[in-house]
Amino acid sequence: MPLSRLILRTPIISVRFPPLRTQPSQNAGVVDDDLIDVVHIARCGSRPKLNHFSETSFPRCLLPLIVLLSGCGFFPPTESLESERRKTEATKEAIRNSPSLQEVNRVCESLPKTDSFHLILMRKSFRADEEYITYGYLADEPYEKVRDIFVDFFNREGWTDVYEQPGINTISVRGHKDGFSAGFTHEPVHRGVNYTLICRRIK
């Protein structure tokens, strides 16, 4: 079948809001600053159907298909994987060399995660006037389950000002405690990540 006849379908994501405070977005259309360059807006979600490729047509169609799927976030190209590994290692090294970042990182490490959370990347703040660390995970848990786990954790551990905030194709849960803001953002899978945990020191 020619590549031009691949059928692309975009799934509809339905989000049910929980009975906790929802933080209104004051900047509609703007991605949460907490995510910086980690969280991207993924709009592909496409799933091609491949049938009856002949031995001669398959090699010609394989390369365009890889490019198509890579662009839609199904799997990053090799260069992106190497870049992510380098940035993650640089983040770990920066944490080892900074007692202040170690404090922020301890907050991130204390956040609840299920066994299905697989670490894909790590990032740190790049500005001298702020400190945050982000962890990018791929997990098959539904948003509602992760939200409930975090809300229960925040309540048990004495976190305050816990809220849920919708964004463009994303939804986040945040809490505050002892001069830190922490939580997670859920998004459609992009660059191998669908859950981003973030911990920030509040000035």
Stockholm file with secondary structure:
# STOCKHOLM 1.0

chainA/1-203         MPLSRLILRTPIISVRFPPLRTQPSQNAGVVDDDLIDVVHIARCGSRPKLNHFSETSFPRCLLPLIVLLSGCGFFPPTESLESERRKTEATKEAIRNSPSLQEVNRVCESLPKTDSFHLILMRKSFRADEEYITYGYLADEPYEKVRDIFVDFFNREGWTDVYEQPGINTISVRGHKDGFSAGFTHEPVHRGVNYTLICRRIK
#=GR chainA/1-203 SS CCGGGCCCCCCCCCCCCCSSCBCCCSSTTCCCGGGTTTCCCCCCCCCCCCCCCCTTHHHHHHHHHHHHHHHTTSSCCHHHHHHHHHHHHHHHHHHHTCHHHHHHHHHHHHSCCCTTCEEEEEEECCSTTCCEEEEEEECCCCHHHHHHHHHHHHHHTTCEEEEEEECSSCEEEEEEETTEEEEEEEEEEETTEEEEEEEEECC
#=GC SS_cons         CCGGGCCCCCCCCCCCCCSSCBCCCSSTTCCCGGGTTTCCCCCCCCCCCCCCCCTTHHHHHHHHHHHHHHHTTSSCCHHHHHHHHHHHHHHHHHHHTCHHHHHHHHHHHHSCCCTTCEEEEEEECCSTTCCEEEEEEECCCCHHHHHHHHHHHHHHTTCEEEEEEECSSCEEEEEEETTEEEEEEEEEEETTEEEEEEEEECC
//
